[in-house]
Amino acid sequence: MSQFFVSILIIFAGGLFSLFLARQFKLMKIVAVFLLSTGCFLGLIDAATKLLHSGSEAVSFKYLNSFSLAFQIDGLSAFFLVTIFAVCLLAAIYSFHYMDHSGEAVRTAVHYFFFSILIVSMALVVTAANIITFMLSWEIMSLSSFFLVIYNYESLENRKAGFLYFVFSHVGAMFIFAAFGIIYGYTGSFEFGAVNSIPQTAKIVVFIFSFIGFGSKAGVFPFHVWLPHAHPAAPSHISAVMSGVMIKTGIYGIVKMYTLLNFHTLLFGNIVLIAGVVSGILGIVYALGQHDFKRLLAYSSVENIGIILIGLGIGMIGVSSGNQLMAVLGFAGGFLHILNHSIFKSLLFMGAGMVLHKTGTRSIDALGGLLKNMKITGGAVIIGSLAICGLPPFNGFVGEFFIYIGGFKGVALDTSAFVMSCFAIVSLAVIGGLALACFTKVIGVAFQGEPRTKAAVNVDEKGATMLLSMSILASACVLIGLFPKMIIHLPLKAVSALGLGYGHVSLEPFEHMTENITLAAVIFLVSLLFVIAVRWFFYRGKTITKSGTWGCGFTQPTVKMQYTGSSYASFILDFFRPAAPLEENHPKIKGRFPLKTYYQSHVNDIAELNMKGAIVNPVLFLFDKLRWIQHGDIHLYIGYILLAIILLLFFI
């Protein structure tokens, strides 16, 4: 594992040097981006090599002469490392021109320091080989990402977002601690290998606690409340990292605990699949009702976590039912969607970052006509939008295709598995349709039409490193969609490493599927090019004239007559009103000559509404009543410590 540790040391050095060079802004950025990118590139090469060769390496160090810090890279951790290092590499490159405020040199240097800590901690989380190492890495990851969320700490909204993220991170960590505490209570060991020996009843409790804890980090409904607040608050490349890879550490934790418990009951598959369906449908419904570009993408992450969980749930049901092909298809589809989502969601957040950087607004309804002046950004966002909707020939289709096929393999099973498989298939279709509506809204309102406000007029897309990162990600969306055969063996290697008794997964049936996908994509592209060529042939040499659009006698249209995001999505949101209550503020029009009016709408998140009333407010009320404990008197605090020691003596 020497190359792995060399790569994370280089990444950490990039963050450390940025602090020392804070007063030399441009040099600081060059050094930080170079070292972060170099470390990520070396880590990516190392992880990909280990994944392709199915190798496994382990190392441990003594910690405080009492505990062992153990690390291991197997097929599963190598797969997640590939995703982490690839996205962080491009995010670091993107940041060079995005972080261009020389007046905030110290803040930018601190940002690069915590960015490096976040990358290192994510890599350590997925390679941790015992409880102590895992929780230490997990806490470092949570704290470093918190400081990145509150980068613009002057904003009250950002501080609230950071506070909410901090609370949910540690509430989730408490559930993970509880799960590990149960394991330690039965085994007396911090080693992951001992997890399998606990009783079956304890395994169910441990899995549920772990699912809540890791699900909170992953953004699973209803533990997702922090996500739509934190992602818009962070700088856009950090949003890309948090949505593209950091929340996937929660998925890693769920899969890791499932494999460690080695208890393949149908219950686990049902829990994961149902949570995936609810997260997928409600996530995209809430995304459809958003006016903030980055907030929309954040809710879309909840939707895609739902799709991943549906794939994993199908895989778990396949394992419990003894259907090997269903299991492999479900897990492989889920893992492939993890990789694909990290690509197209990072692309979309970077596109949103370019829009924010040049227009100064995240409001979709304040934009319009951006495609005319931001052709590369607009093209990249269109590709990302097509990919996230699961449309061929883009990468999002491939992962969902395998999940679909896995679901169809479950239709032939007994009653319970049959019902859950049908549930998954129908839900995926609903999610896909809603995603298409959501992202046609983004493209139609923000990038097409005419500028709605001055912010969208005469914009440009200068920033070579930003355009480079987006171009690479957009190309990956197309290449994986056209040639999935070159990438399918990566998730299959991860499936082989799960320890489900399948050993080496045969590539032959999957290669046949991917070849058919490539053939269909080629036929589609050839047909498209043929239509374009025919059109060019018949229109060649003809004069192109421009004139105003006939307005049925009305000759003074304005930009205010265009569809807004609210009007575009209203008929769909009306259908989901019980799950997504809509607040509208629109005074009635009165008189023959009514005054200027307005319309405002806001889709409420039922989890956030109910959690605030049922949990947050009572907890705040309780703590408010306990304020008397804190007097500021040092003697009283010493008394608390002595009382705690006396109470602990009774249990020792």
C-alpha positions in Angstrom: 0.0 0.0 0.0 3.0 2.3 -0.2 1.8 4.1 -3.3 -1.6 4.7 -1.7 0.1 6.4 1.3 2.4 8.3 -1.0 -0.6 9.7 -2.9 -2.4 10.8 0.2 0.7 12.4 1.7 1.1 14.4 -1.5 -2.5 15.5 -1.3 -2.1 16.5 2.4 1.1 18.4 1.4 -0.9 20.4 -1.1 -3.2 21.6 1.6 -0.4 22.3 4.1 1.7 24.3 1.6 -1.4 26.4 0.7 -1.4 27.7 4.3 2.3 28.6 4.2 1.9 30.4 0.8 -1.4 32.2 1.7 0.1 35.6 1.1 1.2 34.8 -2.5 -2.2 34.1 -3.9 -1.4 32.8 -7.4 1.6 30.7 -6.3 -0.5 29.3 -3.5 -3.2 28.2 -5.9 -0.7 26.7 -8.4 1.1 24.7 -5.7 -2.1 23.5 -4.1 -3.9 22.5 -7.3 -0.7 20.8 -8.6 -0.1 18.7 -5.5 -3.8 17.9 -5.0 -4.1 16.8 -8.7 -0.8 14.9 -8.6 -1.8 13.0 -5.5 -5.2 12.2 -6.9 -3.8 11.0 -10.2 -1.3 8.7 -8.5 -4.0 7.4 -6.2 -6.3 6.8 -9.2 -3.7 4.8 -11.1 -2.9 2.7 -8.0 -6.5 2.0 -7.2 -7.4 1.2 -10.8 -4.4 -1.2 -11.0 -5.4 -3.0 -7.8 -9.1 -3.2 -8.9 -8.2 -4.7 -12.3 -5.8 -7.2 -10.9 -8.2 -8.2 -8.0 -5.4 -7.6 -5.5 -5.7 -7.1 -1.8 -3.2 -5.4 0.5 -3.3 -4.6 4.2 -1.2 -2.7 6.7 -1.5 -1.6 10.3 0.1 0.8 12.8 0.0 1.0 16.5 -2.0 4.0 17.9 -1.4 5.3 21.4 0.3 1.9 22.2 -3.2 0.5 22.7 -5.1 0.5 19.5 -4.3 -0.6 15.9 -4.9 1.6 12.9 -5.5 -0.9 10.2 -6.0 -0.3 6.4 -6.9 -2.7 3.6 -7.5 -2.2 -0.1 -9.7 -4.9 -1.7 -11.9 -4.9 -4.7 -14.7 -2.9 -3.0 -12.5 -0.2 -1.5 -10.5 0.1 -4.7 -13.7 0.7 -6.7 -14.7 3.6 -4.4 -11.1 4.9 -4.4 -11.2 5.1 -8.2 -14.4 7.3 -7.9 -13.0 9.4 -5.1 -9.6 10.2 -6.8 -11.1 10.7 -10.3 -13.7 13.3 -9.1 -11.4 15.1 -6.7 -8.7 15.3 -9.4 -11.1 17.2 -11.8 -12.5 19.2 -8.9 -9.0 20.4 -7.9 -8.3 21.5 -11.5 -11.7 23.2 -11.8 -11.0 25.2 -8.6 -8.0 27.0 -10.0 -10.1 29.5 -12.0 -13.2 29.2 -9.8 -11.4 30.4 -6.6 -10.2 33.6 -8.2 -10.9 36.2 -5.4 -7.4 37.4 -4.6 -8.9 39.5 -1.8 -9.7 36.3 0.1 -6.3 34.7 -0.1 -6.2 33.4 3.5 -9.7 32.0 3.2 -8.8 30.3 -0.1 -5.7 28.8 1.5 -7.7 27.4 4.4 -10.2 26.1 1.9 -7.5 24.1 0.1 -6.2 22.8 3.4 -9.6 21.4 4.4 -10.2 20.2 0.8 -7.0 18.1 1.1 -8.1 16.8 4.5 -11.5 15.8 3.0 -9.9 13.9 0.1 -7.5 12.1 2.4 -10.2 11.2 5.0 -12.6 9.8 2.3 -9.8 7.6 1.0 -9.0 6.4 4.6 -12.7 5.7 5.3 -13.0 3.2 2.4 -9.7 1.5 3.3 -10.3 1.3 7.1 -10.0 -2.3 8.3 -11.2 -1.9 11.9 -13.7 0.1 14.0 -11.2 2.5 15.5 -9.7 3.4 12.1 -13.1 3.7 10.5 -14.6 6.1 13.1 -11.5 8.2 13.3 -11.5 8.7 9.5 -15.2 9.2 9.5 -15.1 12.0 12.0 -12.2 13.8 10.2 -14.2 13.6 7.0 -17.3 15.1 8.6 -15.4 17.9 10.3 -13.3 18.9 7.2 -16.5 19.0 5.0 -18.2 21.1 7.6 -15.5 23.8 7.3 -15.8 23.6 3.5 -19.6 24.1 3.7 -19.2 27.3 5.7 -16.7 28.9 3.3 -18.9 32.0 2.9 -19.4 32.2 6.7 -20.6 35.8 6.5 -23.9 34.6 5.1 -26.5 33.6 7.7 -27.9 31.0 5.3 -24.5 29.4 5.0 -23.9 29.3 8.7 -27.3 27.7 9.2 -26.5 25.1 6.5 -23.2 24.3 8.2 -24.9 23.9 11.6 -27.6 21.6 10.2 -24.9 19.5 8.4 -22.8 19.3 11.6 -25.8 18.2 13.6 -27.0 15.5 11.2 -23.4 14.3 10.7 -23.0 13.6 14.4 -26.5 12.3 14.9 -25.7 9.8 12.1 -22.3 9.1 13.7 -24.1 8.3 17.0 -26.1 5.6 15.3 -22.9 4.2 13.8 -21.3 4.2 17.2 -24.3 2.4 18.6 -24.0 -0.3 16.0 -20.3 -0.7 16.6 -21.0 -0.7 20.4 -23.3 -3.6 20.0 -20.7 -5.4 18.0 -18.0 -4.7 20.6 -20.3 -5.8 23.4 -20.7 -9.2 21.9 -17.2 -9.7 20.5 -14.9 -7.6 22.7 -12.9 -6.8 19.5 -12.5 -3.8 17.3 -11.7 -6.0 14.3 -14.2 -6.1 11.4 -13.6 -9.9 11.1 -15.4 -10.5 14.4 -18.7 -8.9 13.2 -19.9 -12.2 11.7 -19.9 -13.9 15.1 -22.7 -11.9 16.8 -26.2 -13.4 17.2 -28.8 -13.0 14.3 -31.1 -10.8 16.4 -28.2 -8.5 17.1 -27.2 -8.5 13.4 -30.7 -7.1 12.5 -30.4 -4.3 15.1 -26.8 -3.5 13.9 -27.9 -3.3 10.3 -30.8 -1.0 11.1 -28.6 1.3 13.2 -25.9 1.3 10.5 -28.4 2.0 7.8 -29.7 5.0 9.7 -26.2 6.3 10.4 -24.8 5.7 7.0 -28.1 6.7 5.3 -27.8 10.1 7.0 -24.5 10.7 5.3 -25.8 9.3 2.0 -28.8 11.6 2.0 -31.4 8.8 2.2 -35.0 10.0 2.9 -35.9 11.1 5.6 -32.3 11.7 6.8 -31.5 13.9 3.8 -32.6 17.2 5.4 -29.1 18.6 5.6 -28.2 17.9 2.0 -30.3 20.6 0.1 -28.9 23.2 2.5 -25.3 22.2 2.6 -24.6 21.5 -1.1 -25.7 25.0 -2.3 -23.8 26.7 0.5 -20.4 25.1 -0.4 -18.2 26.3 -3.4 -19.4 24.5 -6.5 -16.4 22.2 -6.9 -16.9 21.1 -3.3 -20.6 20.6 -4.0 -19.4 18.3 -6.9 -17.2 16.4 -4.5 -19.7 16.1 -1.7 -22.5 15.0 -4.1 -20.3 13.0 -6.4 -18.3 11.0 -3.9 -18.6 12.0 -0.2 -22.3 10.9 0.1 -21.2 7.6 -1.5 -19.1 6.8 1.6 -22.5 6.3 3.2 -23.4 3.8 0.5 -20.0 2.2 1.1 -20.8 1.9 4.8 -24.1 0.2 4.1 -22.6 -2.3 1.7 -19.6 -2.9 4.0 -21.8 -3.7 7.0 -24.0 -6.0 4.9 -21.0 -8.0 3.8 -19.5 -8.1 7.3 -22.7 -9.3 9.0 -22.9 -12.2 6.4 -26.6 -12.5 7.2 -28.5 -12.6 3.9 -32.1 -12.2 5.0 -34.8 -10.9 2.7 -35.5 -8.2 5.3 -32.3 -6.3 4.5 -33.1 -6.2 0.8 -36.7 -5.0 1.4 -35.5 -2.3 3.8 -32.9 -1.0 1.3 -35.2 -1.2 -1.7 -38.2 0.5 -0.1 -35.9 3.3 1.2 -34.5 3.6 -2.3 -37.9 3.9 -3.9 -39.1 6.6 -1.4 -35.8 8.5 -1.8 -35.8 8.3 -5.6 -39.4 9.5 -6.1 -39.6 12.2 -3.4 -36.1 13.4 -4.2 -36.9 14.1 -7.8 -40.3 15.6 -6.9 -38.7 18.1 -4.5 -36.0 18.8 -7.2 -38.7 19.6 -9.7 -40.2 22.3 -7.3 -36.9 24.1 -6.7 -36.0 27.5 -8.1 -32.3 27.4 -6.9 -30.1 25.7 -9.4 -27.8 24.1 -6.9 -30.6 23.2 -4.5 -32.3 21.4 -7.4 -29.2 19.4 -8.0 -28.9 18.6 -4.3 -32.4 17.1 -4.2 -31.5 15.2 -7.4 -28.7 13.6 -5.5 -31.3 12.2 -3.1 -33.1 10.8 -6.1 -29.9 9.1 -7.5 -29.0 7.7 -4.0 -32.5 6.2 -4.2 -31.7 4.6 -7.6 -28.4 3.2 -6.2 -30.3 1.7 -3.2 -32.9 0.1 -5.5 -30.0 -1.6 -7.3 -28.4 -2.8 -4.0 -31.8 -3.9 -2.7 -32.4 -6.0 -5.8 -29.0 -7.5 -5.3 -29.7 -8.3 -1.7 -33.0 -9.9 -2.6 -31.3 -11.9 -5.2 -28.7 -13.2 -2.7 -31.4 -14.1 -0.1 -33.5 -15.9 -2.9 -30.5 -17.8 -4.3 -30.8 -16.0 -7.7 -27.2 -15.4 -8.5 -27.8 -13.5 -11.8 -30.3 -11.2 -10.1 -27.9 -10.5 -7.3 -24.9 -9.7 -9.6 -27.0 -7.5 -11.8 -28.5 -5.6 -8.9 -25.1 -5.0 -7.2 -23.3 -4.3 -10.5 -26.0 -1.9 -11.6 -25.9 -0.1 -8.2 -22.1 0.2 -8.3 -22.1 1.3 -11.9 -24.6 4.0 -11.0 -22.3 5.1 -8.2 -19.6 5.7 -10.8 -21.9 7.2 -13.4 -23.6 9.5 -10.8 -20.2 10.8 -9.6 -19.5 11.8 -13.3 -22.7 13.5 -14.4 -23.6 15.0 -11.0 -20.1 16.5 -10.7 -20.5 17.8 -14.3 -23.8 19.4 -13.5 -22.6 21.1 -10.3 -19.6 22.4 -12.2 -21.9 23.8 -14.8 -24.0 25.4 -12.1 -20.8 26.8 -10.7 -19.9 28.4 -14.0 -23.4 29.9 -14.2 -23.1 31.2 -10.7 -19.6 32.5 -11.3 -20.6 34.5 -14.3 -24.1 35.7 -13.5 -23.9 35.9 -9.7 -27.2 34.1 -9.2 -28.4 30.6 -8.5 -32.1 31.4 -9.3 -33.2 29.5 -12.4 -36.0 32.0 -13.1 -33.5 34.9 -13.2 -31.6 33.3 -16.1 -32.5 32.5 -19.7 -30.7 32.4 -23.0 -27.4 31.3 -21.6 -26.7 28.8 -24.4 -26.1 31.7 -26.8 -23.0 32.9 -24.9 -22.0 29.8 -22.9 -22.0 27.2 -25.6 -19.5 24.8 -23.9 -21.1 25.1 -20.5 -24.6 24.8 -22.0 -23.5 21.8 -24.1 -21.9 20.1 -21.0 -25.0 20.7 -18.9 -27.3 19.3 -21.6 -25.1 16.2 -21.8 -25.2 15.9 -18.0 -28.9 16.3 -18.0 -29.5 13.6 -20.6 -27.2 11.3 -18.7 -28.9 11.9 -15.3 -32.3 11.2 -16.9 -31.0 7.7 -17.9 -31.4 8.3 -21.6 -29.2 6.5 -24.2 -26.6 6.8 -25.5 -25.2 8.3 -22.2 -23.7 6.7 -19.2 -26.7 7.1 -16.9 -28.6 4.6 -19.0 -26.1 1.8 -18.6 -26.3 1.5 -14.8 -30.1 1.8 -14.7 -30.3 -0.8 -17.5 -28.6 -3.4 -15.4 -30.8 -2.5 -12.4 -33.9 -2.9 -14.6 -32.7 -6.3 -15.9 -31.9 -7.4 -12.3 -35.5 -6.4 -11.4 -36.9 -8.4 -14.2 -34.9 -11.5 -13.1 -36.8 -11.2 -9.8 -40.3 -11.3 -11.4 -40.0 -15.1 -11.7 -39.4 -15.6 -7.9 -41.9 -16.2 -5.1 -44.6 -13.8 -3.9 -42.5 -11.4 -1.8 -39.5 -11.1 -4.2 -42.0 -10.8 -7.2 -43.8 -7.9 -5.5 -40.6 -6.1 -4.6 -39.2 -6.6 -8.1 -42.3 -5.1 -9.7 -42.2 -2.3 -7.2 -38.6 -1.5 -8.2 -39.3 -1.6 -11.9 -42.3 0.7 -11.8 -40.6 3.1 -9.4 -37.5 3.3 -11.7 -39.8 4.2 -14.6 -41.6 6.9 -12.5 -38.2 8.3 -11.4 -37.0 8.5 -15.0 -40.0 10.3 -16.2 -39.9 12.9 -13.4 -36.1 13.4 -13.9 -36.8 14.1 -17.6 -39.4 16.8 -16.6 -37.0 18.2 -14.0 -34.0 18.7 -16.3 -36.0 19.9 -19.3 -37.1 22.6 -17.0 -33.5 23.5 -16.2 -32.4 23.5 -19.8 -35.5 25.3 -21.1 -35.7 28.0 -18.5 -32.1 28.7 -17.7 -30.3 28.0 -21.1 -32.9 28.6 -23.7 -35.3 31.5 -24.4 -34.3 35.1 -23.7 -32.5 36.6 -20.6 -35.0 37.2 -17.9 -32.9 39.6 -15.9 -29.7 41.7 -16.4 -27.7 39.0 -14.7 -28.1 36.7 -17.7 -27.2 39.4 -20.3 -23.7 39.4 -22.0 -22.2 36.6 -19.9 -19.1 34.7 -20.9 -17.5 31.5 -19.9 -13.9 32.4 -19.4 -11.9 30.0 -17.1 -9.9 27.4 -19.0 -9.5 24.9 -16.1 -13.3 25.1 -15.4 -14.1 24.3 -19.0 -11.4 21.6 -19.1 -12.9 19.7 -16.2 -16.4 20.0 -17.6 -15.3 18.8 -21.0 -13.6 15.7 -19.6 -16.6 14.8 -17.6 -19.0 15.4 -20.5 -16.8 13.2 -22.7 -16.9 10.5 -20.1 -20.7 10.6 -20.1 -20.7 10.0 -23.8 -17.9 7.4 -24.0 -19.3 5.2 -21.2 -22.7 5.4 -22.8 -21.3 4.4 -26.2 -18.8 1.8 -25.0 -19.9 0.4 -21.6 -17.8 -2.7 -22.2 -14.7 -0.8 -21.3 -16.0 0.1 -17.9 -18.4 -2.7 -16.9 -15.6 -4.9 -15.4 -14.9 -2.3 -12.7 -18.2 -2.7 -10.8 -18.1 -6.5 -11.5 -14.7 -6.7 -9.8 -16.3 -4.9 -6.8 -19.1 -7.4 -6.8 -16.6 -10.2 -6.8 -15.0 -8.8 -3.7 -18.2 -8.7 -1.6 -17.7 -12.1 -0.2 -21.1 -13.4 -1.2 -19.8 -16.8 -2.3 -19.8 -15.9 -6.0 -16.0 -15.6 -6.4 -15.0 -14.4 -9.8 -18.0 -13.1 -11.7 -18.1 -14.2 -15.3 -17.9 -11.3 -17.7 -19.4 -13.1 -20.7 -23.2 -12.3 -20.2 -22.4 -8.7 -19.3 -20.1 -8.2 -22.2 -22.9 -9.5 -24.5 -25.3 -6.9 -23.0 -22.9 -4.0 -23.3 -22.2 -5.0 -26.9 -25.9 -4.8 -27.7 -26.0 -1.3 -26.0 -23.1 -0.2 -28.2 -24.7 -1.5 -31.3 -28.0 0.3 -30.5 -26.1 3.5 -29.8 -24.2 3.3 -33.1 -27.4 2.7 -35.0 -28.9 5.7 -33.3 -25.9 8.0 -34.1 -25.7 6.8 -37.7 -29.4 7.5 -38.2 -29.0 11.0 -36.6 -26.0 11.8 -38.8 -27.9 10.6 -41.8 -30.9 12.9 -41.1 -28.5 15.8 -40.6 -26.7 15.0 -43.9 -30.0 14.8 -45.8 -31.1 18.1 -44.3 -27.8 19.7 -45.3 -28.1 18.3 -48.8 -31.6 19.7 -49.5 -30.9 23.1 -47.9 -27.4 23.7 -49.3 -27.1 26.9 -51.2 -30.4 28.3 -50.1 -30.6 31.8 -48.6 -31.4 31.9 -44.9 -33.6 34.9 -43.9 -34.5 36.1 -40.5 -37.7 37.8 -39.4 -39.9 38.2 -36.4 -42.1 35.4 -35.1 -45.7 35.9 -36.0 -47.4 36.7 -32.7 -51.1 36.3 -33.8 -51.4 40.1 -34.1 -49.5 40.9 -30.8 -46.3 42.7 -31.6 -44.8 43.5 -28.2 -43.8 40.3 -26.5 -41.5 40.6 -23.4 -39.3 38.1 -21.5 -41.9 38.0 -18.7 -44.2 36.1 -21.1 -41.8 33.1 -21.1 -42.5 30.0 -19.1 -41.0 30.1 -15.6 -39.8 27.1 -13.6 -42.9 27.3 -11.4 -45.4 27.3 -14.3 -43.5 24.5 -16.1 -43.6 22.1 -13.1 -47.0 23.1 -11.6 -49.1 20.4 -13.1 -46.8 17.6 -11.9 -46.4 19.1 -8.4 -50.2 19.3 -8.1 -50.3 15.5 -8.4 -47.7 15.1 -5.7 -49.2 17.8 -3.4 -49.9 15.4 -0.5 -46.1 14.4 -0.3 -44.8 17.8 -1.5 -47.1 20.5 -0.1 -46.9 23.7 -2.1 -47.0 27.2 -0.5 -48.2 30.0 -2.8 -48.1 33.7 -2.2 -50.3 35.5 -4.8 -52.6 38.4 -4.0 -55.9 38.4 -5.8 -56.3 40.7 -8.8 -58.9 43.3 -8.2 -60.5 46.1 -10.2 -60.6 47.0 -13.9 -57.0 48.4 -13.7 -55.2 46.1 -11.3 -51.9 47.1 -9.8 -48.6 45.3 -10.4 -48.8 41.9 -8.8 -46.5 39.0 -8.1 -46.4 35.2 -7.6 -44.2 33.2 -5.2 -44.2 29.5 -4.6 -42.3 27.1 -2.4 -42.4 23.3 -2.2 -42.1 22.1 1.4 -40.1 19.0 2.3 -42.3 16.9 4.5 -39.4 15.3 6.3 -38.0 18.7 7.2 -41.4 20.0 8.3 -42.2 17.0 10.5 -38.7 16.7 11.8 -38.7 20.3 12.9 -42.0 20.0 14.7 -41.5 16.5 16.2 -37.7 16.5 16.9 -35.9 19.8 16.5 -38.3 22.1 18.5 -38.7 19.7 21.5 -35.0 19.2 21.7 -34.3 22.9 21.6 -37.0 23.4 24.2 -35.4 20.8 26.4 -31.9 22.3 26.1 -33.3 25.7 26.7 -34.6 24.5 30.0 -31.2 23.0 30.9 -29.3 26.3 30.5 -29.1 26.6 34.2 -26.4 23.9 34.2 -24.0 26.3 32.6 -23.2 29.0 35.1 -19.7 29.9 34.0 -18.3 28.9 37.5 -15.2 26.7 37.2 -15.9 25.2 40.7 -19.2 23.9 39.5 -17.6 22.3 36.4 -15.0 20.6 38.5 -17.9 19.2 40.6 -19.5 17.8 37.5 -16.3 16.0 36.6 -16.0 14.5 40.2 -19.6 13.4 40.1 -19.1 11.7 36.7 -16.0 9.9 38.1 -17.9 8.7 41.2 -20.8 7.4 39.1 -18.3 5.6 36.8 -16.7 3.9 39.8 -19.9 2.0 40.4 -19.6 0.3 37.0 -15.9 -0.6 37.1 
